[in-house]
Amino acid sequence: MKQLDDFYLNQQEPLKGTLLALKEIILRQDHDITNVLKYGMPFFCYKGKMFCYLWIHKKLKQSYIVLVEGKHFDDPHLIQ
């Protein structure tokens, strides 16, 4: 858990605040959602299965919510 906490706390503001807010919003959606660190990024699992993760664009320093099965969504407002 320390590595996961360090991931959030080692980010620069405003990115740190954004990521912490996204984490709280995602975790509040269901009590079966958990937050784990995989591949150096915070992943969210629902009943043990990965469904999304938080990603940071290296050059732009922007945060993204990446859906593991995002290919099943067809919405013009989403980035592929």
OpenMM code with the backbone's topology and positions (N, CA, C; nanometers):
from openmm import Vec3, app, unit

residues = "MET LYS GLN LEU ASP ASP PHE TYR LEU ASN GLN GLN GLU PRO LEU LYS GLY THR LEU LEU ALA LEU LYS GLU ILE ILE LEU ARG GLN ASP HIS ASP ILE THR ASN VAL LEU LYS TYR GLY MET PRO PHE PHE CYS TYR LYS GLY LYS MET PHE CYS TYR LEU TRP ILE HIS LYS LYS LEU LYS GLN SER TYR ILE VAL LEU VAL GLU GLY LYS HIS PHE ASP ASP PRO HIS LEU ILE GLN".split()
positions = [
    Vec3(0.0824, -0.1189, 0.0000),
    Vec3(0.0000, 0.0000, 0.0000),
    Vec3(0.0869, 0.1254, 0.0000),
    Vec3(0.2053, 0.1175, 0.0577),
    Vec3(0.2941, 0.2332, 0.0642),
    Vec3(0.3310, 0.2816, -0.0752),
    Vec3(0.3613, 0.1902, -0.1666),
    Vec3(0.3961, 0.2297, -0.3031),
    Vec3(0.2792, 0.2985, -0.3723),
    Vec3(0.1587, 0.2502, -0.3484),
    Vec3(0.0403, 0.3115, -0.4076),
    Vec3(0.0207, 0.4530, -0.3538),
    Vec3(0.0320, 0.4685, -0.2230),
    Vec3(0.0209, 0.6019, -0.1634),
    Vec3(0.1303, 0.6946, -0.2164),
    Vec3(0.2519, 0.6424, -0.2283),
    Vec3(0.3638, 0.7221, -0.2793),
    Vec3(0.3389, 0.7688, -0.4220),
    Vec3(0.2726, 0.6852, -0.5036),
    Vec3(0.2434, 0.7262, -0.6406),
    Vec3(0.1667, 0.8584, -0.6406),
    Vec3(0.0620, 0.8661, -0.5600),
    Vec3(-0.0199, 0.9874, -0.5551),
    Vec3(0.0566, 1.1043, -0.4921),
    Vec3(0.1226, 1.0774, -0.3805),
    Vec3(0.1856, 1.1851, -0.3044),
    Vec3(0.3101, 1.2424, -0.3718),
    Vec3(0.3728, 1.1663, -0.4604),
    Vec3(0.4937, 1.2144, -0.5282),
    Vec3(0.4640, 1.2991, -0.6518),
    Vec3(0.3379, 1.3145, -0.6876),
    Vec3(0.3019, 1.3962, -0.8036),
    Vec3(0.3046, 1.5442, -0.7663),
    Vec3(0.3313, 1.6284, -0.8637),
    Vec3(0.3286, 1.7729, -0.8453),
    Vec3(0.1848, 1.8227, -0.8563),
    Vec3(0.1532, 1.9287, -0.7839),
    Vec3(0.0227, 1.9934, -0.7991),
    Vec3(0.0195, 2.0660, -0.9332),
    Vec3(-0.0901, 2.0776, -1.0007),
    Vec3(-0.2251, 2.0372, -0.9619),
    Vec3(-0.2558, 1.8910, -0.9939),
    Vec3(-0.1596, 1.8189, -1.0553),
    Vec3(-0.1813, 1.6798, -1.0932),
    Vec3(-0.2119, 1.5926, -0.9714),
    Vec3(-0.1418, 1.6151, -0.8612),
    Vec3(-0.1644, 1.5357, -0.7403),
    Vec3(-0.3090, 1.5489, -0.6930),
    Vec3(-0.3591, 1.6690, -0.6842),
    Vec3(-0.4963, 1.6916, -0.6404),
    Vec3(-0.5982, 1.6290, -0.7335),
    Vec3(-0.5705, 1.6378, -0.8635),
    Vec3(-0.6611, 1.5784, -0.9630),
    Vec3(-0.6658, 1.4274, -0.9470),
    Vec3(-0.5494, 1.3649, -0.9352),
    Vec3(-0.5439, 1.2187, -0.9221),
    Vec3(-0.6097, 1.1707, -0.7925),
    Vec3(-0.5856, 1.2419, -0.6839),
    Vec3(-0.6476, 1.2039, -0.5563),
    Vec3(-0.7992, 1.2188, -0.5632),
    Vec3(-0.8472, 1.3236, -0.6305),
    Vec3(-0.9919, 1.3425, -0.6459),
    Vec3(-1.0517, 1.2316, -0.7327),
    Vec3(-0.9845, 1.1974, -0.8420),
    Vec3(-1.0336, 1.0896, -0.9282),
    Vec3(-1.0381, 0.9570, -0.8518),
    Vec3(-0.9350, 0.9323, -0.7725),
    Vec3(-0.9321, 0.8095, -0.6921),
    Vec3(-1.0538, 0.8023, -0.6004),
    Vec3(-1.0819, 0.9093, -0.5306),
    Vec3(-1.1955, 0.9112, -0.4383),
    Vec3(-1.3280, 0.8957, -0.5109),
    Vec3(-1.3423, 0.9617, -0.6243),
    Vec3(-1.4661, 0.9508, -0.7017),
    Vec3(-1.4880, 0.8077, -0.7484),
    Vec3(-1.3833, 0.7450, -0.7997),
    Vec3(-1.3956, 0.6067, -0.8486),
    Vec3(-1.4271, 0.5118, -0.7334),
    Vec3(-1.3545, 0.5242, -0.6220),
    Vec3(-1.3753, 0.4323, -0.5089),
    Vec3(-1.5142, 0.4475, -0.4464),
    Vec3(-1.5730, 0.5652, -0.4530),
    Vec3(-1.7059, 0.5879, -0.3947),
    Vec3(-1.8189, 0.5256, -0.4752),
    Vec3(-1.7907, 0.4788, -0.5946),
    Vec3(-1.8971, 0.4267, -0.6801),
    Vec3(-1.9507, 0.2914, -0.6339),
    Vec3(-1.8664, 0.2119, -0.5702),
    Vec3(-1.9099, 0.0792, -0.5261),
    Vec3(-1.8102, 0.0274, -0.4226),
    Vec3(-1.8596, -0.0406, -0.3209),
    Vec3(-1.7699, -0.0909, -0.2159),
    Vec3(-1.6826, -0.2068, -0.2642),
    Vec3(-1.7129, -0.2655, -0.3810),
    Vec3(-1.6327, -0.3746, -0.4359),
    Vec3(-1.5170, -0.3255, -0.5236),
    Vec3(-1.5005, -0.1945, -0.5346),
    Vec3(-1.3897, -0.1387, -0.6130),
    Vec3(-1.2687, -0.1224, -0.5217),
    Vec3(-1.1548, -0.1696, -0.5697),
    Vec3(-1.0300, -0.1573, -0.4949),
    Vec3(-0.9264, -0.0860, -0.5805),
    Vec3(-0.8286, -0.0268, -0.5169),
    Vec3(-0.7210, 0.0456, -0.5831),
    Vec3(-0.5909, -0.0284, -0.5566),
    Vec3(-0.5212, -0.0661, -0.6639),
    Vec3(-0.3948, -0.1382, -0.6526),
    Vec3(-0.2932, -0.0750, -0.7469),
    Vec3(-0.1662, -0.0991, -0.7212),
    Vec3(-0.0602, -0.0499, -0.8087),
    Vec3(-0.0141, -0.1645, -0.8977),
    Vec3(-0.0259, -0.1458, -1.0290),
    Vec3(0.0210, -0.2442, -1.1264),
    Vec3(0.0937, -0.1686, -1.2354),
    Vec3(0.2068, -0.2212, -1.2783),
    Vec3(0.2853, -0.1593, -1.3845),
    Vec3(0.3213, -0.0137, -1.3522),
    Vec3(0.3318, 0.0174, -1.2229),
    Vec3(0.3676, 0.1514, -1.1802),
    Vec3(0.2549, 0.2527, -1.1876),
    Vec3(0.1315, 0.2060, -1.2134),
    Vec3(0.0167, 0.2958, -1.2249),
    Vec3(-0.0951, 0.2476, -1.1331),
    Vec3(-0.1794, 0.3393, -1.0859),
    Vec3(-0.2914, 0.2984, -1.0031),
    Vec3(-0.4039, 0.2373, -1.0882),
    Vec3(-0.4323, 0.1112, -1.0613),
    Vec3(-0.5406, 0.0390, -1.1280),
    Vec3(-0.6577, 0.0269, -1.0321),
    Vec3(-0.7759, 0.0208, -1.0878),
    Vec3(-0.8971, -0.0005, -1.0095),
    Vec3(-0.9595, -0.1309, -1.0553),
    Vec3(-0.9912, -0.2142, -0.9577),
    Vec3(-1.0506, -0.3448, -0.9851),
    Vec3(-1.1908, -0.3495, -0.9273),
    Vec3(-1.2781, -0.4173, -0.9988),
    Vec3(-1.4138, -0.4405, -0.9504),
    Vec3(-1.4288, -0.5902, -0.9315),
    Vec3(-1.4479, -0.6295, -0.8073),
    Vec3(-1.4567, -0.7714, -0.7705),
    Vec3(-1.3380, -0.8496, -0.8252),
    Vec3(-1.2202, -0.7874, -0.8130),
    Vec3(-1.0965, -0.8550, -0.8507),
    Vec3(-1.0564, -0.8423, -0.9964),
    Vec3(-1.1411, -0.7848, -1.0818),
    Vec3(-1.1088, -0.7720, -1.2240),
    Vec3(-1.0786, -0.6261, -1.2569),
    Vec3(-0.9678, -0.6036, -1.3279),
    Vec3(-0.9282, -0.4677, -1.3635),
    Vec3(-1.0308, -0.4062, -1.4578),
    Vec3(-1.0709, -0.2810, -1.4273),
    Vec3(-1.1637, -0.2145, -1.5190),
    Vec3(-1.1139, -0.0777, -1.5646),
    Vec3(-1.0269, -0.0123, -1.4876),
    Vec3(-0.9708, 0.1145, -1.5352),
    Vec3(-0.8431, 0.1454, -1.4584),
    Vec3(-0.7696, 0.2434, -1.5111),
    Vec3(-0.6500, 0.2899, -1.4417),
    Vec3(-0.6283, 0.4370, -1.4715),
    Vec3(-0.5476, 0.5003, -1.3888),
    Vec3(-0.5138, 0.6406, -1.4073),
    Vec3(-0.3792, 0.6474, -1.4777),
    Vec3(-0.3734, 0.7297, -1.5799),
    Vec3(-0.2534, 0.7423, -1.6605),
    Vec3(-0.2167, 0.8885, -1.6714),
    Vec3(-0.0876, 0.9178, -1.6788),
    Vec3(-0.0391, 1.0551, -1.6911),
    Vec3(0.0353, 1.0688, -1.8237),
    Vec3(-0.0086, 1.1636, -1.9057),
    Vec3(0.0604, 1.1924, -2.0310),
    Vec3(0.1950, 1.2553, -1.9954),
    Vec3(0.3027, 1.1945, -2.0389),
    Vec3(0.4369, 1.2359, -1.9964),
    Vec3(0.4709, 1.3795, -2.0374),
    Vec3(0.4429, 1.4161, -2.1602),
    Vec3(0.4805, 1.5501, -2.2072),
    Vec3(0.3828, 1.6571, -2.1607),
    Vec3(0.2532, 1.6282, -2.1688),
    Vec3(0.1520, 1.7290, -2.1362),
    Vec3(0.1199, 1.7359, -1.9875),
    Vec3(0.1634, 1.6345, -1.9113),
    Vec3(0.1341, 1.6272, -1.7670),
    Vec3(-0.0159, 1.6358, -1.7397),
    Vec3(-0.0934, 1.5643, -1.8215),
    Vec3(-0.2384, 1.5573, -1.8041),
    Vec3(-0.2764, 1.4180, -1.7580),
    Vec3(-0.3802, 1.4115, -1.6761),
    Vec3(-0.4259, 1.2818, -1.6268),
    Vec3(-0.5408, 1.2301, -1.7126),
    Vec3(-0.5474, 1.0985, -1.7223),
    Vec3(-0.6518, 1.0323, -1.7984),
    Vec3(-0.7055, 0.9150, -1.7182),
    Vec3(-0.8328, 0.8853, -1.7369),
    Vec3(-0.8905, 0.7602, -1.6883),
    Vec3(-0.8967, 0.6692, -1.8089),
    Vec3(-0.8247, 0.5583, -1.8034),
    Vec3(-0.8210, 0.4639, -1.9142),
    Vec3(-0.9060, 0.3435, -1.8768),
    Vec3(-1.0020, 0.3104, -1.9628),
    Vec3(-1.0879, 0.1949, -1.9397),
    Vec3(-1.0237, 0.0723, -2.0026),
    Vec3(-1.0136, -0.0350, -1.9276),
    Vec3(-0.9478, -0.1557, -1.9750),
    Vec3(-1.0175, -0.2101, -2.0993),
    Vec3(-1.1478, -0.2110, -2.1012),
    Vec3(-1.2238, -0.2576, -2.2170),
    Vec3(-1.2895, -0.1403, -2.2883),
    Vec3(-1.2169, -0.0309, -2.3031),
    Vec3(-1.2699, 0.0899, -2.3635),
    Vec3(-1.3108, 0.0743, -2.5084),
    Vec3(-1.2599, -0.0284, -2.5747),
    Vec3(-1.2953, -0.0499, -2.7155),
    Vec3(-1.4443, -0.0774, -2.7339),
    Vec3(-1.5135, -0.1102, -2.6243),
    Vec3(-1.6565, -0.1398, -2.6323),
    Vec3(-1.7424, -0.0139, -2.6248),
    Vec3(-1.6793, 0.1015, -2.6011),
    Vec3(-1.7525, 0.2280, -2.5942),
    Vec3(-1.7480, 0.2974, -2.7294),
    Vec3(-1.8586, 0.3529, -2.7712),
    Vec3(-1.8632, 0.4264, -2.8962),
    Vec3(-1.9257, 0.5634, -2.8674),
    Vec3(-1.8394, 0.6570, -2.8287),
    Vec3(-1.8841, 0.7913, -2.7962),
    Vec3(-1.7860, 0.8904, -2.8579),
    Vec3(-1.8350, 0.9851, -2.9374),
    Vec3(-1.7439, 1.0776, -3.0052),
    Vec3(-1.6643, 1.1690, -2.9108),
    Vec3(-1.7052, 1.1788, -2.7837),
    Vec3(-1.6340, 1.2642, -2.6892),
    Vec3(-1.5152, 1.1940, -2.6235),
    Vec3(-1.5026, 1.0648, -2.6439),
    Vec3(-1.3927, 0.9899, -2.5833),
    Vec3(-1.2727, 0.9872, -2.6763),
    Vec3(-1.1535, 0.9888, -2.6186),
    Vec3(-1.0297, 0.9808, -2.6958),
    Vec3(-0.9912, 0.8344, -2.7086),
    Vec3(-0.9542, 0.7946, -2.8294),
    Vec3(-0.9111, 0.6555, -2.8496),
    Vec3(-0.7617, 0.6498, -2.8724),
] * unit.nanometer
topology = app.Topology()
chain = topology.addChain("A")
for resn in residues:
    res = topology.addResidue(resn, chain)
    for name in ("N", "CA", "C"):
        topology.addAtom(name, app.Element.getBySymbol(name[0]), res)
